[in-house]
Amino acid sequence: MRIINIISNELITKQMKLENELERVLNSNNIETEDRVQLCLKTINELTEVHNNITTFKSYIDKEVKKEN
């Protein structure tokens, strides 16, 4: 199923982008401390959401595969 691969890849790509953004903000010396904290928290929340989406999607796919067998 091609659509499953597309969705999985999109979620993984989004996760990688967010992880990269978090690393960039953490290592940035050009951002004020409070702004950096807020950006990090926002990115962490987005990462958590994506991680939950990945987990939910994998669980759904596993259930569907079991139904087919």
SEKOL-965340 format. One record per residue: residue number from 1; x, y negated, z of N, C-alpha, C in turn. Coordinates in pm, 1 decimal. Example, Ala and Ser with C-alpha at 12.3 -4.5 7.8 and 13.67 -1.06 7.14 Angstrom:
2
@num=1, n.x=1319.0, n.y=569.0, n.z=780.0, ca.x=1230.0, ca.y=450.0, ca.z=780.0, c.x=1320.0, c.y=330.0, c.z=780.0;
@num=2, n.x=1285.0, n.y=225.0, n.z=708.0, ca.x=1367.0, ca.y=106.0, ca.z=714.0, c.x=1290.0, c.y=-3.0, c.z=787.0;
END
This chain:
69
@num=1, n.x=82.9, n.y=117.8, n.z=0.0, ca.x=0.0, ca.y=0.0, ca.z=0.0, c.x=87.5, c.y=-124.4, c.z=0.0;
@num=2, n.x=82.1, n.y=-189.4, n.z=-105.8, ca.x=166.8, ca.y=-305.8, ca.z=-125.8, c.x=131.0, c.y=-422.6, c.z=-34.5;
@num=3, n.x=2.0, n.y=-441.6, n.z=-10.9, ca.x=-41.7, ca.y=-553.2, ca.z=72.7, c.x=10.8, c.y=-539.4, c.z=215.4;
@num=4, n.x=21.1, n.y=-419.4, n.z=263.3, ca.x=74.5, ca.y=-395.8, ca.z=398.3, c.x=219.8, c.y=-440.0, c.z=404.6;
@num=5, n.x=296.1, n.y=-407.8, n.z=302.3, ca.x=435.8, ca.y=-451.4, ca.z=297.5, c.x=447.7, c.y=-602.6, c.z=288.9;
@num=6, n.x=360.8, n.y=-663.4, n.z=212.3, ca.x=363.7, ca.y=-809.2, ca.z=199.1, c.x=334.5, c.y=-875.2, c.z=333.1;
@num=7, n.x=232.1, n.y=-828.7, n.z=400.9, ca.x=197.1, ca.y=-885.2, ca.z=532.2, c.x=309.9, c.y=-863.7, c.z=631.4;
@num=8, n.x=363.8, n.y=-744.2, n.z=635.5, ca.x=474.9, ca.y=-714.5, ca.z=727.3, c.x=594.4, c.y=-804.7, c.z=699.4;
@num=9, n.x=628.0, n.y=-820.0, n.z=573.7, ca.x=741.3, ca.y=-905.1, ca.z=536.5, c.x=716.6, c.y=-1051.1, c.z=573.1;
@num=10, n.x=595.6, n.y=-1098.0, n.z=553.5, ca.x=562.3, ca.y=-1235.8, ca.z=590.0, c.x=578.2, c.y=-1258.4, c.z=740.3;
@num=11, n.x=529.6, n.y=-1164.6, n.z=818.4, ca.x=540.6, ca.y=-1178.0, ca.z=963.8, c.x=686.5, c.y=-1173.7, c.z=1009.4;
@num=12, n.x=762.2, n.y=-1083.5, n.z=953.3, ca.x=903.8, ca.y=-1071.9, ca.z=989.7, c.x=980.4, c.y=-1196.9, c.z=946.8;
@num=13, n.x=949.7, n.y=-1248.0, n.z=828.4, ca.x=1015.2, ca.y=-1369.6, ca.z=781.4, c.x=983.7, c.y=-1487.5, c.z=872.2;
@num=14, n.x=858.8, n.y=-1499.0, n.z=910.3, ca.x=820.4, ca.y=-1607.8, ca.z=1000.8, c.x=893.4, c.y=-1595.6, c.z=1134.3;
@num=15, n.x=903.9, n.y=-1474.3, n.z=1184.7, ca.x=975.2, ca.y=-1451.2, ca.z=1310.5, c.x=1122.2, c.y=-1492.6, c.z=1297.8;
@num=16, n.x=1183.8, n.y=-1455.1, n.z=1190.1, ca.x=1324.6, ca.y=-1489.6, ca.z=1169.1, c.x=1344.0, c.y=-1640.6, c.z=1157.9;
@num=17, n.x=1253.7, n.y=-1707.8, n.z=1089.8, ca.x=1262.5, ca.y=-1852.9, ca.z=1077.4, c.x=1249.3, c.y=-1920.2, c.z=1214.0;
@num=18, n.x=1156.6, n.y=-1871.8, n.z=1292.6, ca.x=1137.7, ca.y=-1928.9, ca.z=1425.7, c.x=1257.4, c.y=-1902.9, c.z=1516.5;
@num=19, n.x=1313.7, n.y=-1784.3, n.z=1507.5, ca.x=1433.7, ca.y=-1754.3, ca.z=1586.3, c.x=1549.0, c.y=-1845.4, c.z=1545.3;
@num=20, n.x=1561.0, n.y=-1868.5, n.z=1416.8, ca.x=1664.4, ca.y=-1958.4, ca.z=1366.9, c.x=1641.3, c.y=-2101.5, c.z=1416.6;
@num=21, n.x=1516.5, n.y=-2143.9, n.z=1412.9, ca.x=1481.5, ca.y=-2278.1, ca.z=1460.4, c.x=1512.4, c.y=-2292.1, c.z=1610.0;
@num=22, n.x=1481.1, n.y=-2191.9, n.z=1686.2, ca.x=1509.9, ca.y=-2194.8, ca.z=1829.7, c.x=1659.9, c.y=-2205.8, c.z=1854.3;
@num=23, n.x=1735.2, n.y=-2128.7, n.z=1784.5, ca.x=1880.7, ca.y=-2134.3, ca.z=1797.4, c.x=1934.3, c.y=-2272.4, c.z=1758.4;
@num=24, n.x=1880.9, n.y=-2327.2, n.z=1650.4, ca.x=1923.5, ca.y=-2459.6, ca.z=1605.4, c.x=1895.2, c.y=-2565.9, c.z=1711.4;
@num=25, n.x=1776.2, n.y=-2562.7, n.z=1767.5, ca.x=1739.4, ca.y=-2661.7, ca.z=1869.0, c.x=1823.4, c.y=-2644.1, c.z=1994.6;
@num=26, n.x=1842.8, n.y=-2521.2, n.z=2035.4, ca.x=1922.9, ca.y=-2496.0, ca.z=2155.7, c.x=2065.7, c.y=-2547.0, c.z=2141.0;
@num=27, n.x=2119.2, n.y=-2536.7, n.z=2021.6, ca.x=2258.4, ca.y=-2575.1, ca.z=1998.9, c.x=2275.4, c.y=-2720.2, c.z=1954.1;
@num=28, n.x=2166.5, n.y=-2790.2, n.z=1938.1, ca.x=2173.6, ca.y=-2926.9, ca.z=1888.5, c.x=2213.1, c.y=-3023.7, c.z=1999.7;
@num=29, n.x=2308.1, n.y=-3110.6, n.z=1968.2, ca.x=2348.2, ca.y=-3214.5, ca.z=2061.6, c.x=2287.4, c.y=-3348.8, c.z=2023.8;
@num=30, n.x=2213.5, n.y=-3351.1, n.z=1916.5, ca.x=2155.9, ca.y=-3475.8, ca.z=1865.8, c.x=2014.2, c.y=-3500.1, c.z=1915.8;
@num=31, n.x=1961.6, n.y=-3408.7, n.z=1993.5, ca.x=1824.1, ca.y=-3419.4, ca.z=2041.2, c.x=1827.7, c.y=-3445.5, c.z=2191.8;
@num=32, n.x=1746.0, n.y=-3538.3, n.z=2235.2, ca.x=1737.2, ca.y=-3568.1, ca.z=2377.9, c.x=1689.3, c.y=-3444.1, c.z=2453.9;
@num=33, n.x=1729.0, n.y=-3435.6, n.z=2577.7, ca.x=1699.9, ca.y=-3316.5, ca.z=2658.5, c.x=1551.0, c.y=-3285.0, c.z=2664.0;
@num=34, n.x=1470.1, n.y=-3382.7, n.z=2696.9, ca.x=1325.6, ca.y=-3358.2, ca.z=2707.8, c.x=1267.0, c.y=-3314.8, c.z=2574.2;
@num=35, n.x=1309.3, n.y=-3377.6, n.z=2467.8, ca.x=1263.1, ca.y=-3337.8, ca.z=2334.3, c.x=1307.3, c.y=-3196.2, c.z=2301.5;
@num=36, n.x=1428.0, n.y=-3164.5, n.z=2339.0, ca.x=1480.8, ca.y=-3029.8, ca.z=2313.1, c.x=1400.0, c.y=-2925.7, c.z=2389.7;
@num=37, n.x=1371.0, n.y=-2955.9, n.z=2515.0, ca.x=1291.1, ca.y=-2863.3, ca.z=2596.9, c.x=1154.2, c.y=-2842.3, c.z=2532.8;
@num=38, n.x=1089.4, n.y=-2951.3, n.z=2492.8, ca.x=956.8, ca.y=-2940.7, ca.z=2432.2, c.x=960.2, c.y=-2863.1, c.z=2300.5;
@num=39, n.x=1060.4, n.y=-2888.4, n.z=2220.1, ca.x=1073.9, ca.y=-2814.6, ca.z=2093.9, c.x=1098.3, c.y=-2666.1, c.z=2118.4;
@num=40, n.x=1181.5, n.y=-2636.4, n.z=2216.0, ca.x=1209.5, ca.y=-2496.0, ca.z=2249.2, c.x=1083.7, c.y=-2425.6, c.z=2297.4;
@num=41, n.x=1009.9, n.y=-2490.9, n.z=2386.0, ca.x=886.2, ca.y=-2430.2, ca.z=2436.7, c.x=784.2, c.y=-2408.9, c.z=2325.8;
@num=42, n.x=772.3, n.y=-2506.1, n.z=2238.1, ca.x=680.3, ca.y=-2492.9, ca.z=2124.1, c.x=721.8, c.y=-2375.5, c.z=2035.5;
@num=43, n.x=849.8, n.y=-2366.0, n.z=2007.2, ca.x=900.5, ca.y=-2257.7, ca.z=1921.8, c.x=883.9, c.y=-2122.5, c.z=1989.7;
@num=44, n.x=908.7, n.y=-2117.1, n.z=2118.9, ca.x=891.1, ca.y=-1992.0, ca.z=2192.6, c.x=744.4, c.y=-1948.7, c.z=2189.2;
@num=45, n.x=653.5, n.y=-2042.7, n.z=2204.2, ca.x=511.1, ca.y=-2009.1, ca.z=2195.5, c.x=475.0, c.y=-1955.5, c.z=2057.6;
@num=46, n.x=528.8, n.y=-2016.2, n.z=1955.3, ca.x=503.6, ca.y=-1968.5, ca.z=1818.8, c.x=564.6, c.y=-1830.3, c.z=1797.9;
@num=47, n.x=682.8, n.y=-1810.3, n.z=1852.6, ca.x=747.0, ca.y=-1678.3, ca.z=1842.4, c.x=664.0, c.y=-1571.9, c.z=1912.8;
@num=48, n.x=612.1, n.y=-1606.7, n.z=2027.3, ca.x=527.9, ca.y=-1513.1, ca.z=2102.0, c.x=404.2, c.y=-1475.9, c.z=2020.8;
@num=49, n.x=344.2, n.y=-1574.0, n.z=1958.8, ca.x=226.4, ca.y=-1548.6, ca.z=1876.1, c.x=259.9, c.y=-1456.6, c.z=1758.5;
@num=50, n.x=369.8, n.y=-1483.5, n.z=1691.6, ca.x=410.7, ca.y=-1399.6, ca.z=1578.6, c.x=442.9, c.y=-1258.0, c.z=1626.2;
@num=51, n.x=512.5, n.y=-1249.0, n.z=1738.4, ca.x=545.7, ca.y=-1117.0, ca.z=1793.0, c.x=417.3, c.y=-1038.4, c.z=1824.2;
@num=52, n.x=320.2, n.y=-1104.4, n.z=1883.5, ca.x=192.1, ca.y=-1039.7, ca.z=1912.5, c.x=121.1, c.y=-998.4, c.z=1783.7;
@num=53, n.x=129.5, n.y=-1082.2, n.z=1682.3, ca.x=69.4, ca.y=-1047.6, ca.z=1553.0, c.x=136.0, c.y=-924.6, c.z=1492.3;
@num=54, n.x=267.2, n.y=-918.8, n.z=1501.0, ca.x=340.1, ca.y=-802.9, ca.z=1448.5, c.x=299.4, c.y=-676.9, c.z=1523.4;
@num=55, n.x=293.9, n.y=-685.4, n.z=1654.1, ca.x=256.0, ca.y=-570.3, ca.z=1736.4, c.x=114.2, c.y=-524.5, c.z=1704.0;
@num=56, n.x=23.3, n.y=-618.1, n.z=1693.7, ca.x=-115.6, ca.y=-585.4, ca.z=1662.0, c.x=-126.8, c.y=-522.8, c.z=1523.2;
@num=57, n.x=-57.3, n.y=-580.5, n.z=1427.3, ca.x=-62.3, ca.y=-528.7, ca.z=1291.3, c.x=-6.2, c.y=-386.4, c.z=1284.1;
@num=58, n.x=106.7, n.y=-363.8, n.z=1349.3, ca.x=165.0, ca.y=-229.0, ca.z=1350.7, c.x=70.6, c.y=-128.9, c.z=1416.1;
@num=59, n.x=7.0, n.y=-170.3, n.z=1524.6, ca.x=-88.4, ca.y=-82.9, ca.z=1592.0, c.x=-204.9, c.y=-49.0, c.z=1499.8;
@num=60, n.x=-255.1, n.y=-147.8, n.z=1430.3, ca.x=-364.4, ca.y=-126.0, ca.z=1336.5, c.x=-322.6, c.y=-28.9, c.z=1225.9;
@num=61, n.x=-205.9, n.y=-49.2, n.z=1171.4, ca.x=-156.8, ca.y=37.8, ca.z=1063.5, c.x=-139.9, c.y=180.9, c.z=1114.2;
@num=62, n.x=-84.2, n.y=195.1, n.z=1233.6, ca.x=-67.5, ca.y=329.2, ca.z=1291.3, c.x=-202.1, c.y=399.9, c.z=1307.9;
@num=63, n.x=-303.5, n.y=327.3, n.z=1351.7, ca.x=-437.1, ca.y=386.1, ca.z=1367.2, c.x=-493.8, c.y=428.8, c.z=1232.8;
@num=64, n.x=-475.2, n.y=345.8, n.z=1132.3, ca.x=-525.0, ca.y=377.2, ca.z=999.1, c.x=-455.7, c.y=500.3, c.z=941.3;
@num=65, n.x=-326.1, n.y=510.7, n.z=965.1, ca.x=-250.1, ca.y=625.6, ca.z=915.4, c.x=-300.7, c.y=753.7, c.z=984.3;
@num=66, n.x=-326.7, n.y=745.1, n.z=1112.7, ca.x=-377.8, ca.y=862.4, ca.z=1185.8, c.x=-515.6, c.y=903.2, c.z=1136.2;
@num=67, n.x=-599.6, n.y=805.2, n.z=1101.6, ca.x=-732.7, ca.y=833.8, ca.z=1048.2, c.x=-723.5, c.y=909.2, c.z=915.3;
@num=68, n.x=-625.6, n.y=870.3, n.z=833.9, ca.x=-610.2, ca.y=932.3, ca.z=702.4, c.x=-560.4, c.y=1075.6, c.z=712.2;
@num=69, n.x=-490.3, n.y=1107.6, n.z=818.3, ca.x=-434.8, ca.y=1243.5, ca.z=832.7, c.x=-531.0, c.y=1332.2, c.z=902.4;
END
